[in-house]
Amino acid sequence: MTLQVEIIQQQDGGFDQMIGDAVLARFDGDQGGARAVQAAREMQTVVNGGNFPWPFGIGIFQGEVIPCAIGPENRRDFTVIGGTVNVLGRLCSAAKGN
């Protein structure tokens, strides 16, 4: 996951959070979609060239999100929510390795 976060940051993406074995990132601006795809390609290149125990899939979806703080006061996280995030979660679940 460290490699994933580094690649996201190199493509000017914003690391939002880790959800289980998934990384949620945001790529804002006019070129956000292109930077997200480039980050995904770089991640696949790194994983395919390394000695990792399993392949991983990537989901990319573009749309509006609601940035907000969620959770109780003593465990609050700032994240994004909304239909876009839900669709993205489904795409990640359906994504096959490589």
Residue pairs with C-beta under 8 A, 6 or more apart in sequence:
1 18
1 23
3 43
3 46
4 23
4 43
5 15
5 23
7 39
7 42
7 43
7 46
8 14
8 15
8 23
8 25
8 39
9 15
10 39
10 42
11 27
11 35
11 36
11 38
11 39
11 42
12 27
12 35
13 25
13 26
13 27
13 35
13 36
13 39
14 25
14 26
14 27
14 28
15 23
15 24
15 25
16 24
16 25
16 26
16 79
16 80
17 23
17 24
17 77
17 79
18 24
22 92
24 79
24 80
24 85
24 88
25 36
25 39
26 32
26 65
26 80
27 33
27 35
27 36
27 39
32 62
33 60
33 62
36 60
36 62
37 60
40 58
40 60
43 56
43 58
44 58
44 98
47 55
47 56
48 55
48 98
54 97
55 96
55 97
55 98
56 95
56 97
57 92
57 94
57 95
57 96
57 97
57 98
58 92
58 95
59 88
59 89
59 90
59 91
59 92
59 93
59 94
59 95
60 88
60 91
61 84
61 87
61 88
61 91
62 84
63 82
63 83
63 84
63 87
64 82
64 84
65 80
65 81
65 82
65 84
65 85
66 80
66 81
66 82
67 78
67 79
67 80
68 78
68 79
68 80
68 81
69 76
69 77
69 78
70 76
70 77
70 79
70 81
71 77
